[in-house]
Amino acid sequence: MAMAMARASSGLQYPERFYAAASYVGFDGSTSPTKALTSKFSKSTALLLYSLYQQASIGRCNIPEPSSWKIVEHSKWASWNQLGNMSSTEAMRLFVKILEEEDPGWYSRASNSIVDPVIDVQMNHNSKVEPVIENGNSYPEIKTISTENGSQVGTQDKDVVLEGFGSVGVYDQWIAPPVSGQRPKARYEHGAAIVLDKLYIYGGNHNGRYLNDLHVLDLRSWTWSKIETKIESTDSSSPVTLIPCAGHSLIPWNNKLLSLAGHTKDPGESMQVKVFDLKTATWSTLKIYGKPPASRGGQSATLVGTSLVIFGGQDANRTLLNDLHILDLETMTWDEIDAVGVPPSPRSDHAAAVHAERYLLIFGGGSHATCYNDLHVLDLQTMEWSRPAQLGEIPTPRAGHAGVTVGENWFIVGVSETVVLNMSTLTWSVVTSVQGRIPVASEGLSLVVSSYDGEDLLVSFGGYNGRYNNEVYVLKPSHKSTLQSKIIENPIPNSVSAVPNATNATRDVESEFEAGHEGRTKELVVDNVDSTKLKGDLIAVLKAEKDELESSLSKEKLHALQLKQELAEAETRNSDLSKELQSVRSQLAAEQSRCFKLEVEVAELGQKLQTFGTLQKELELLQRQKAASEQAALNAKQRQGSGGVWGWLAGTPPSQKADDA
């Protein structure tokens, strides 16, 4: 058995990637981190990077609050302290993510001094070197593949089964179908949509650089191809360019693809909606009426009938949003919604779904300081927010996850666990778990649903978990499907077909309930009692139990309503207090600024007073000099008027002297 060495082509993993990023921005000890950060980034970004580095390296802020007069130190302390109990791993991830958004080429510039990790790959006599085509260039990807019973199983991860065209014998397990063709570049925060039996991938983020390419995966043959698109221009003298973006939403509509919002290098003020015509392979910009939402990325866009419901996201200034907008796809008109109740806190990278064409569900997402696992529901008829209680195995806080609905079940992927929420009972359960760093445990991946022969297929693509991915994985859930088959005429290969005798969780629960109810009834049967009387007694007992249950249910509903009202009042008070605190802080900052200005004015007045005293002394000196001069002139005049003895001797009469004068 031979040994071979393969160099990882995907870059550094965490935490090495974080250490490389920290060293790149100035946390290497060679210079002052503050000077290095402020020389490369804006003050707000530099402050955020500093606090995330402290959180990742040290943990929760544990230093005393500096004096408010030390503005720089106090700002650094406040930014760090705001992160609270954020985990070190999450702080590392946010640090690298912000750096990639601010300086997309940092890794390539820093890679000259970074040594990529070398991975040992054990090769056996059945090993194969499979070519991977990326951006038109072919390079070998070395894998360890063993042949067992005619099917190929990849040894790199025990939780994901890589099979050929043989049947898959289990439900609720992620598998990697054998795709071929020109794979898209690895990415995350891309848009994904299924039209008929084709999966479309548009845009995304790779190493901090935004993309604008469009690829399609044929689910009949599992073959990738790149679509050469055209751009419709109304003015031939000024060519139109398709702006790369990430964090956008891709929605299928009338044999077209709608691309909404997204982060771009030079964002505009308002949200743009682009449309791709699948027949002509042409991009164009939709003309929409009404006031559009502000430009953003990381929002959710949920199709409800003929309307798109837009919630949250993050704008170009890194401001998190929780506003609500609806785009009517028939009239192409924007409408901003002012819903009642307590909305979700501002967030981005959350998941959204619609239940029964009436209820919009928002789960998870992240802010600058933390991630959430809360669930909010918007009644689209009354436009009222609520926050119901969650039951079952509630997922951990997360952001950048993806979700898709199958009937009343809402599947969520993006971390090690694939979970499902029954939207009727609001009960969570775990579908499957994976171990290790595999693409389905990534942020910014996409998840869509297709169907074959009445059974549903969840299809995931891409994501980022320390490396950028471009793999496709498929899961066939055992939960009962309410969707019609979309690709019966064009079967999917047997690699993703399920065994016919797989267990259906919903049918099992119903069978157990019926068996239990039947057993309870049999216990009430007494052989020596008249059947008519027994039937009447049984009906009376059941009616009494029904009345009791209805009474208890009414009380519970009333109690739940009271708790809901109290919770809403408490949240309202909390919101008011937060606003009041913010107002007081603003007033305090204004007063501090005014005091500073007053101190400057007092210092200036003191200098003026000193100058005034000097001028007064000079004035007194000049006045004395003037008085002395006037006195001397008067004395001289008197001497001239008297004439004296010499005038008498000269014989000059006094009258003549006066005339001469």
C-alpha positions in Angstrom: 0.0 0.0 0.0 1.5 3.3 -1.1 1.4 6.6 0.6 0.9 9.9 -1.4 1.0 13.5 -0.3 -1.7 16.0 -1.5 -1.6 19.7 -0.9 -4.9 21.2 0.1 -6.2 23.6 -2.5 -8.9 25.1 -0.5 -6.7 27.3 1.8 -6.4 27.3 5.6 -9.0 26.0 8.0 -10.1 27.5 11.3 -8.4 28.6 13.6 -5.4 28.9 11.3 -7.4 31.1 8.8 -8.3 33.4 11.7 -4.7 33.7 12.9 -3.6 34.5 9.3 -6.3 37.1 9.0 -5.3 38.7 12.3 -1.7 38.8 11.4 -2.6 40.4 8.0 -4.5 43.3 9.6 -1.8 44.0 12.2 -2.2 41.7 15.2 1.3 40.2 14.7 3.1 42.4 17.3 5.2 44.2 14.7 3.2 47.4 15.0 0.4 48.9 17.1 -2.8 47.1 16.3 -4.8 50.3 16.6 -2.6 52.2 14.1 -2.6 49.2 11.7 -6.4 48.9 11.8 -7.1 52.6 11.4 -4.7 52.9 8.5 -6.5 50.1 6.5 -10.2 50.4 7.5 -12.8 52.9 8.6 -13.1 53.7 12.3 -16.2 51.6 12.8 -14.8 48.6 11.0 -11.5 48.9 12.8 -13.4 49.0 16.2 -15.4 45.9 15.2 -12.3 44.0 14.1 -10.5 44.9 17.4 -13.4 43.7 19.6 -13.8 40.5 17.6 -10.1 39.8 17.9 -10.2 40.3 21.7 -13.3 38.1 22.0 -11.7 35.3 19.9 -8.3 35.5 21.7 -9.3 36.3 25.3 -13.1 35.8 25.6 -15.7 37.9 27.4 -14.6 41.5 28.3 -13.2 41.3 31.8 -11.5 44.6 32.2 -12.9 47.6 34.2 -14.7 50.3 32.2 -12.3 53.2 31.4 -13.2 56.8 32.1 -15.5 58.3 29.6 -13.0 61.1 29.1 -10.7 58.6 27.4 -12.8 58.5 24.3 -10.7 55.9 22.3 -10.2 53.5 25.2 -13.8 53.7 26.2 -15.0 53.1 22.7 -12.8 50.0 22.4 -14.1 48.7 25.8 -17.8 49.4 24.9 -17.4 47.6 21.5 -15.8 44.5 23.2 -18.2 44.4 26.1 -21.2 44.5 23.7 -20.2 41.0 22.4 -21.1 39.5 25.7 -20.7 35.7 25.8 -20.1 35.2 22.0 -18.1 32.1 21.5 -14.5 32.2 20.3 -15.4 30.2 17.2 -18.2 32.6 16.2 -15.9 35.6 16.8 -13.2 34.1 14.6 -15.8 33.5 11.8 -17.1 37.0 12.0 -13.6 38.5 12.0 -12.6 36.7 8.8 -16.0 37.4 7.2 -15.7 41.1 7.8 -12.1 41.2 6.5 -13.1 39.4 3.3 -15.9 41.9 2.7 -13.6 44.9 3.3 -10.5 43.5 1.6 -11.5 40.7 -0.8 -7.9 40.0 -1.9 -6.3 39.7 1.6 -5.8 36.0 1.4 -4.0 36.1 -1.9 -1.7 38.9 -0.7 -1.1 37.1 2.6 -0.6 33.7 1.1 3.0 34.5 0.2 3.8 34.1 3.9 1.3 31.4 4.7 2.2 27.8 4.2 -0.8 25.7 3.2 -1.3 22.6 5.3 -0.1 19.3 3.8 -2.6 16.4 4.1 -1.7 12.8 4.0 -3.9 10.8 1.7 -3.7 7.1 1.9 -4.0 5.4 -1.5 -4.8 1.7 -2.2 -4.7 -0.3 -5.3 -8.2 0.8 -6.2 -7.5 4.6 -5.8 -8.5 6.9 -8.6 -7.6 10.4 -9.5 -10.7 12.2 -10.5 -10.4 15.3 -12.5 -12.3 18.4 -11.2 -13.1 21.1 -13.7 -13.3 24.6 -12.2 -13.4 27.9 -14.3 -12.4 25.9 -17.4 -9.2 24.5 -15.8 -8.9 20.9 -15.0 -6.9 19.7 -12.0 -6.7 16.4 -10.3 -8.6 15.8 -7.0 -7.1 12.9 -5.1 -9.7 10.8 -3.2 -9.5 7.4 -1.5 -12.2 5.2 -3.1 -12.8 1.6 -2.2 -15.0 -0.8 -4.3 -17.5 -2.8 -2.3 -20.3 -4.8 -3.9 -20.2 -2.8 -7.1 -20.8 0.6 -5.3 -18.2 3.2 -4.5 -17.9 4.6 -1.0 -15.8 7.6 -0.2 -13.7 7.2 2.9 -13.4 10.9 3.6 -16.6 11.0 5.7 -18.6 8.3 7.3 -21.8 10.4 7.5 -22.2 11.1 3.8 -22.5 8.1 1.5 -21.0 8.5 -2.0 -22.7 6.0 -4.3 -22.9 5.2 -8.0 -26.2 4.4 -9.7 -27.1 1.7 -7.2 -30.1 2.2 -4.9 -29.9 4.0 -1.6 -31.2 1.8 1.2 -32.0 4.4 3.8 -34.0 7.6 4.3 -32.9 10.7 6.2 -29.3 10.5 5.2 -27.2 12.9 3.1 -25.7 11.3 0.0 -23.4 12.7 -2.7 -24.7 11.9 -6.2 -22.1 11.3 -8.9 -22.3 14.7 -10.7 -20.3 15.5 -13.9 -19.7 18.4 -16.2 -18.2 21.9 -15.4 -18.8 22.5 -11.8 -19.4 26.0 -10.6 -16.7 27.8 -8.6 -16.9 27.0 -4.9 -19.0 29.7 -3.1 -21.5 30.6 -0.5 -24.3 33.2 -0.1 -25.4 32.4 -3.6 -28.9 32.2 -5.0 -30.5 28.8 -5.9 -33.8 27.9 -7.5 -35.4 24.8 -9.1 -37.5 25.1 -12.3 -38.9 21.8 -13.5 -36.0 19.3 -13.1 -33.1 21.8 -13.2 -31.2 23.5 -10.3 -30.0 27.0 -11.1 -27.1 28.6 -9.2 -26.4 32.3 -9.5 -23.8 34.6 -8.0 -22.3 34.2 -4.5 -19.1 34.9 -2.6 -15.7 33.3 -3.1 -12.8 34.5 -1.0 -14.6 37.8 -0.5 -15.1 38.4 -4.2 -18.7 38.6 -5.5 -19.7 36.5 -8.5 -22.2 36.9 -11.3 -22.1 33.6 -13.2 -25.1 31.4 -13.8 -24.9 27.5 -13.7 -27.5 24.8 -14.1 -27.6 21.2 -12.8 -29.7 18.8 -14.7 -31.3 16.5 -12.1 -32.0 13.8 -14.7 -28.4 13.2 -15.5 -26.7 15.1 -12.6 -24.7 17.1 -15.2 -23.5 20.7 -14.6 -23.3 23.3 -17.3 -22.6 27.0 -17.4 -25.2 29.3 -19.1 -23.8 32.0 -21.3 -26.1 34.9 -20.6 -27.0 38.0 -22.5 -28.1 41.4 -21.1 -31.0 43.4 -22.4 -30.1 47.0 -22.9 -32.4 49.8 -23.9 -29.6 52.1 -24.8 -27.0 50.5 -27.2 -24.6 53.4 -26.6 -24.1 52.6 -22.9 -23.6 48.8 -22.4 -25.1 47.2 -19.4 -23.1 45.1 -17.0 -24.3 42.4 -14.7 -23.1 43.4 -11.3 -21.7 40.6 -9.1 -23.6 40.1 -5.9 -23.9 37.8 -2.9 -26.5 37.4 -0.1 -29.3 37.9 -2.7 -32.5 35.9 -3.2 -33.3 33.9 -6.4 -37.0 33.2 -6.9 -38.6 31.1 -9.8 -41.6 32.9 -11.4 -43.4 32.1 -14.7 -40.5 30.4 -16.3 -38.2 33.2 -15.2 -35.8 33.7 -12.3 -36.1 36.8 -10.2 -32.9 38.0 -8.4 -33.5 40.5 -5.6 -31.2 42.6 -3.5 -27.7 41.3 -2.5 -24.4 42.8 -1.4 -22.4 44.5 -4.1 -19.1 46.3 -4.3 -20.8 49.7 -5.1 -24.4 49.4 -3.8 -27.2 51.7 -4.7 -29.7 53.3 -2.4 -32.7 51.1 -3.2 -33.3 47.4 -3.9 -33.0 46.3 -7.5 -34.9 43.4 -9.0 -33.4 41.6 -12.0 -35.1 39.0 -14.1 -33.6 36.2 -16.2 -35.6 34.8 -19.1 -34.9 31.0 -19.2 -36.1 30.9 -22.9 -33.8 33.7 -24.2 -31.1 33.4 -21.6 -31.3 37.2 -21.1 -31.0 39.3 -18.0 -33.0 42.5 -17.7 -34.0 44.9 -14.9 -37.7 45.0 -13.9 -39.5 48.3 -13.8 -41.3 48.3 -10.4 -43.6 51.0 -9.0 -43.9 52.3 -5.4 -41.2 53.0 -2.9 -38.6 50.2 -3.0 -36.8 49.0 0.1 -33.3 50.1 0.9 -30.5 48.0 -0.7 -29.4 45.1 1.4 -28.2 41.6 1.6 -28.9 38.6 3.8 -32.6 39.3 3.7 -35.4 36.6 3.3 -37.7 36.6 0.3 -40.7 34.3 0.6 -43.1 33.6 -2.2 -46.8 33.7 -0.9 -49.2 33.3 -3.8 -48.4 36.1 -6.2 -46.5 38.2 -3.7 -42.9 38.3 -2.4 -42.5 39.0 1.4 -39.2 40.6 2.2 -37.9 40.8 5.7 -34.7 42.0 7.4 -31.1 41.9 6.1 -28.1 44.2 6.4 -27.7 47.4 4.4 -24.5 48.8 2.9 -23.6 50.6 6.1 -23.7 47.3 8.1 -27.0 48.4 9.7 -29.2 45.5 10.6 -32.8 45.7 9.5 -36.2 44.2 10.6 -38.5 46.1 8.2 -41.2 44.3 6.2 -42.0 44.9 2.5 -44.2 43.1 0.0 -43.8 43.0 -3.8 -46.9 42.3 -5.8 -45.7 40.3 -8.8 -48.9 41.0 -10.8 -48.9 44.8 -10.5 -45.1 45.0 -9.9 -45.7 47.4 -7.0 -43.8 47.7 -3.7 -45.6 48.2 -0.4 -44.1 48.8 3.0 -45.9 47.0 5.8 -46.3 48.4 9.3 -47.2 45.3 11.2 -48.5 45.3 14.8 -47.0 43.4 17.7 -43.4 43.0 18.6 -41.3 42.2 15.5 -38.1 40.1 15.5 -35.0 42.1 16.4 -32.9 43.4 13.5 -31.0 40.5 11.9 -29.7 39.0 8.7 -28.9 35.5 7.4 -32.1 34.1 8.9 -34.5 31.6 7.4 -38.1 32.2 6.5 -41.0 30.0 5.4 -44.8 30.3 4.8 -47.4 27.9 6.3 -50.9 27.4 5.0 -50.5 30.5 2.7 -51.1 32.7 5.8 -48.3 32.5 8.4 -44.8 33.7 7.8 -42.2 32.1 10.0 -38.8 33.6 10.8 -36.2 31.5 12.5 -32.7 32.3 13.7 -30.3 34.7 12.1 -27.5 36.9 13.4 -26.5 40.4 14.6 -23.1 41.9 14.9 -22.8 40.4 18.4 -24.8 37.1 18.5 -26.8 34.5 16.8 -30.5 33.6 17.5 -32.7 30.5 17.7 -36.0 32.3 18.3 -39.1 31.7 16.2 -41.4 34.5 15.1 -44.7 34.2 13.3 -46.5 36.9 11.2 -50.2 36.5 10.4 -50.4 37.8 6.8 -54.1 38.5 7.2 -54.0 40.6 10.3 -50.3 41.7 9.9 -49.6 40.9 13.5 -46.3 39.5 14.9 -46.2 36.9 17.6 -43.5 34.8 19.3 -45.0 31.3 20.0 -43.4 28.8 22.3 -41.3 26.1 20.6 -41.5 22.5 21.5 -39.3 19.4 21.1 -35.5 19.5 20.4 -35.1 23.3 19.9 -32.0 24.0 17.6 -29.0 25.9 18.8 -28.6 29.6 17.8 -27.4 29.9 14.2 -27.1 32.2 11.2 -26.4 31.5 7.5 -28.5 28.4 7.6 -31.0 27.4 4.8 -34.5 26.0 5.0 -37.2 24.5 2.7 -40.7 23.3 3.3 -42.2 19.9 2.5 -45.9 20.1 3.3 -46.2 21.2 6.9 -42.5 20.3 7.6 -39.8 22.9 7.5 -36.3 21.4 7.1 -33.3 23.5 8.3 -29.7 22.7 7.4 -26.4 24.6 8.0 -24.8 23.0 11.1 -24.0 19.5 12.1 -27.7 18.7 12.6 -30.4 18.6 10.0 -33.6 19.5 11.9 -37.3 19.7 11.0 -40.1 21.9 12.4 -43.7 20.7 12.2 -45.3 24.1 11.5 -48.7 23.0 12.7 -47.5 21.9 16.2 -44.3 24.1 16.3 -42.4 20.9 17.4 -38.7 20.5 16.4 -37.0 17.1 15.8 -33.6 16.0 14.5 -33.6 14.3 11.1 -29.9 13.4 11.0 -26.5 14.5 12.3 -23.1 14.6 10.6 -19.6 14.6 12.0 -16.7 16.6 10.7 -16.3 19.5 8.3 -18.6 18.5 5.5 -20.5 21.0 3.2 -24.0 20.4 4.6 -22.6 21.7 7.9 -21.8 25.1 6.4 -23.1 28.6 6.4 -24.4 30.3 3.3 -25.3 27.1 1.6 -28.5 26.7 -0.5 -31.3 24.2 0.0 -34.1 23.5 -2.5 -36.7 20.7 -2.8 -37.6 18.7 -5.9 -39.8 15.6 -6.2 -39.7 12.2 -7.9 -42.5 9.7 -8.1 -44.3 11.3 -5.2 -41.3 11.4 -2.9 -39.4 14.5 -2.1 -35.7 15.3 -2.5 -33.8 17.9 -0.6 -30.8 19.2 -2.7 -28.0 21.3 -1.1 -25.2 23.1 -2.8 -22.1 25.1 -1.7 -21.5 26.8 1.6 -18.5 27.9 3.7 -17.2 26.1 6.8 -13.5 27.2 6.7 -13.3 26.3 3.1 -15.6 27.2 0.1 -17.6 24.3 -1.3 -19.2 23.4 -4.6 -20.5 20.0 -3.8 -24.1 18.7 -4.2 -25.8 16.6 -1.6 -29.2 15.0 -1.6 -31.5 13.8 1.3 -34.7 11.9 0.9 -36.8 12.6 4.0 -39.1 10.0 5.5 -41.7 12.6 6.4 -44.9 12.4 4.4 -44.9 14.6 1.2 -47.8 16.8 0.2 -46.1 17.9 -3.1 -46.9 16.6 -6.6 -44.2 15.0 -8.6 -42.4 17.5 -10.9 -40.0 15.2 -12.8 -41.8 11.9 -13.2 -41.3 12.0 -17.0 -37.6 12.4 -16.6 -36.5 10.0 -13.8 -33.6 10.8 -11.5 -30.8 8.1 -11.4 -31.2 5.3 -9.0 -28.5 6.7 -6.8 -31.2 8.8 -5.0 -34.1 6.4 -5.2 -35.5 5.1 -1.9 -36.5 1.6 -0.9 -40.3 1.0 -1.0 -40.6 -0.4 2.5 -39.0 2.6 4.3 -40.7 3.7 7.5 -43.1 6.6 7.4 -43.0 8.4 10.7 -46.5 9.9 10.3 -48.2 6.6 9.6 -46.4 5.0 12.6 -47.8 7.7 15.0 -51.3 7.2 13.6 -51.1 3.4 14.0 -49.9 3.7 17.6 -52.7 6.1 18.4 -55.4 3.8 16.9 -54.0 0.7 18.7 -54.0 2.5 22.0 -57.5 3.8 21.6 -58.8 0.4 20.6 -57.2 -1.2 23.6 -58.8 1.3 26.0 -62.2 0.6 24.5 -61.7 -3.2 24.9 -61.0 -2.7 28.6 -64.5 -1.2 29.1 -66.2 -4.2 27.6 -67.9 -6.5 30.2 -69.3 -9.8 28.9 -72.3 -10.0 31.3 -73.6 -6.5 30.6 -76.2 -5.7 28.0 -74.5 -4.3 24.9 -77.1 -1.5 24.5 -76.6 -0.3 28.1 -72.8 -0.6 27.7 -72.9 1.5 24.5 -75.0 4.2 26.3 -72.7 4.2 29.3 -69.6 4.4 27.0 -71.1 7.3 25.1 -71.9 9.1 28.4 -68.3 8.6 29.7 -66.8 9.8 26.4 -69.1 12.8 26.4 -68.1 13.7 29.9 -64.5 13.4 29.1 -65.0 15.5 26.0 -66.7 18.2 28.0 -63.9 18.1 30.5 -61.2 18.3 27.9 -63.0 21.2 26.1 -63.2 23.1 29.4 -59.6 22.4 30.1 -58.7 23.5 26.6 -60.6 26.7 27.0 -58.9 27.5 30.2 -55.5 26.8 28.7 -56.3 29.0 25.7 -57.3 31.8 28.0 -54.2 31.4 30.1 -52.0 31.3 27.0 -53.7 34.5 25.7 -53.0 36.2 29.0 -49.4 35.1 29.0 -49.1 36.3 25.4 -50.5 39.7 26.3 -48.2 40.0 29.3 -45.2 39.0 27.2 -46.1 41.6 24.6 -46.5 44.2 27.3 -43.1 43.2 28.8 -41.4 43.3 25.4 -43.0 46.7 24.7 -41.8 48.0 28.1 -38.4 46.6 27.4 -38.4 48.3 23.9 -39.5 51.6 25.5 -36.8 51.4 28.2 -34.2 50.6 25.5 -35.2 53.6 23.5 -35.2 55.8 26.7 -31.7 54.5 27.6 -30.5 55.3 24.1 -32.0 58.8 24.4 -30.3 59.3 27.7 -27.0 58.2 26.3 -27.5 60.5 23.4 -28.3 63.4 25.8 -25.2 62.5 27.9 -23.0 62.5 24.8 -24.5 65.9 23.8 -23.9 67.3 27.3 -20.3 66.0 27.3 -19.7 67.6 23.9 -21.3 70.9 25.2 -19.1 70.8 28.3 -16.0 70.3 26.2 -17.0 73.3 24.0 -17.6 75.4 27.1 -14.2 74.5 28.5 -12.6 75.6 25.2 -14.6 78.9 25.3 -13.5 79.5 29.0 -9.8 78.9 28.0 -10.2 81.4 25.1 -11.8 84.0 27.4 -8.9 83.5 29.9 -6.5 84.3 27.1 -8.5 87.3 26.1 -8.5 88.6 29.7 -4.7 88.3 29.9 -4.4 90.2 26.7 -6.8 92.8 28.0 -4.7 93.4 31.1 -1.6 94.0 29.0 -3.4 96.4 26.8 -4.7 98.3 29.8 -1.2 98.8 31.2 0.1 100.0 27.8 -2.9 102.4 27.7 -2.0 103.8 31.1 1.6 104.2 30.0 0.6 106.1 26.9 -1.7 108.3 28.9 1.1 109.2 31.3 3.4 109.9 28.3 0.7 112.1 26.8 0.2 114.1 30.0 3.9 114.6 30.3 4.1 115.8 26.7 1.2 118.2 27.2 2.8 119.6 30.4 6.1 120.2 28.6 4.4 121.9 25.7 2.5 124.2 28.1 5.7 125.1 30.0 7.4 126.0 26.7 4.5 128.1 25.7 4.6 130.0 29.0 8.3 130.7 28.6 7.8 132.0 25.1 5.0 134.4 26.3 7.0 136.0 29.1 9.9 137.2 26.9 12.2 137.8 29.9 15.1 140.1 30.3 16.6 139.2 27.0 13.6 140.4 25.2 13.6 143.7 27.0 17.3 144.2 26.2 16.7 143.5 22.6 14.0 146.2 22.5 11.2 144.1 21.2 7.9 145.3 22.4 5.4 142.7 23.7 2.8 143.5 21.1 5.2 142.7 18.3 5.9 139.4 19.8 2.3 138.6 19.9 2.0 139.6 16.2 4.9 137.4 15.3 3.4 134.6 17.2 
